[in-house]
């Protein structure tokens, strides 16, 4: 197998099922249909997978175009091992509710942390939205 630099090495992965982790934390699963020199991706039969604890839900997204600079991780899914998981698949509504509850708990914990720091005379500067990435 010859080495191909850059995104050219992904040519052999066309039409295979991949997991893509995006910069904003979303996880996409779909068939890689196209890629260019900037690592822009076209995924087909894409689902957005949301994990909460030991549960997950898949939201169908169809054809998905991903700008290369937003890709953190790209990996081929082994179709034989895909069903071997300890996670339980639940409905879209249930996973979205679980995600909302998890985010609310995280927000409340952050508020409690800031309050405790404030009581001790410390403060954490507010982060700019752009600093998250």
N, C-alpha and C positions, 0 to 999 in steps of 0.2 A: 504494500500500500504506500503510495507516494504521499508526501506531506504537501498540503496546499495551505498557503498562508491566509489568515483572515477568514472572512465569511465564506470564502470559496470551499472551505473544508466542510461546510454544511450542505453542499449540493447533494451528497449521498443520503442525507436525512430527509429529503423531500418526500412527501406522501407517507411519512411515518407519524405516529401519534407522539406529541410532545407536551411537556408541562413547561409553562413560562411563568416565571415570577417577575412581577413588574415593580418598578421603583416605588409606587404608591402602596405596595403590599398586597395587591390583588394577585390571585393565582388563576391562570387560564390553562385549559387543557383542550387541545384540538390537533387536527392534522395539519402539518406544515405544508403549505402549497407553494410558497414562493419566498425568496429572500434576495436582497440586493447587497451592494457593496457597503451600505451603511447599516447593515443588520436589521433593516426594516423587514417585518415578517407579515405574511398573510396566513392566517389560520382558518381552517374550514371545520364545520361542525363543532364550533367552540362552545365550551361551557366555562362559566366562572365558578370555581369551587371555593366555598366558604367553610373554614374549619372553626369549630368552637368546642373545646374540650375533646371528647371522644366521638363527636358527631360531625358530619359534614353534609352540605347540600350543594347541588349543582344547579346553576341558573343558566338555561340555554341562551347563547348569544349569537349563534350563527357564524357568518363570516366576520372575522375580526382582523383589522389592520393595526399593527403595533409599530410605533416608531422605534427604531433601534436604540436610541439613547434611553429609552424607558425600560429596556430589558436588563434585569439583574442576573437572571439565571435561565438557561434553556437546556432542557434535558429530555432525552427520548424515554418514553414509557415502555416498559417491558410488558407486552400484552398478556403474557402467561402469568405474571405475578401481580397484575393490576387488581384482580379480585381478592388476593390474599391480603386482607387488611383487618386490623382490629377496630377500625372506625365504623360507626353505624351511619348509614345513609338515612336522612330524614327529609321531610318535605321542604320546599322553598320557604313557605310561610314560617315553619317551625325554626329553621336555621336563622332566618332573618330576625325573628324575635329573640332567639338565644344570643345573636350577635349584638342586638340593641341592649339587652340586659348586661352583657359583658362590657360593652362600651360605657354604659351608665355607671357600673361598678368601678371601672377604671377611672372615670372622671371624678367620682366621689372620693376615691382613694387619693387622687392627686390634690383635690381640694383640702382634704384632711392633712396631707403632707405640707402643703403651703401654709395652712393655718398653724400647724405645729412649729414650723420654721419662723413664722411671723411672731408667735408668742415668745420665741427665744431671741428675737431681735434680728433675725436673718431674713434675707429675701433672695429670691431667684428672679433674675430679669426675665421678662416674658420673651419667648422665642418668636422670631419672625417666621411666618409661614414658609418662606423660602429656605430657612435653616433646617427644616425637617428632612430635606433631601441632601 
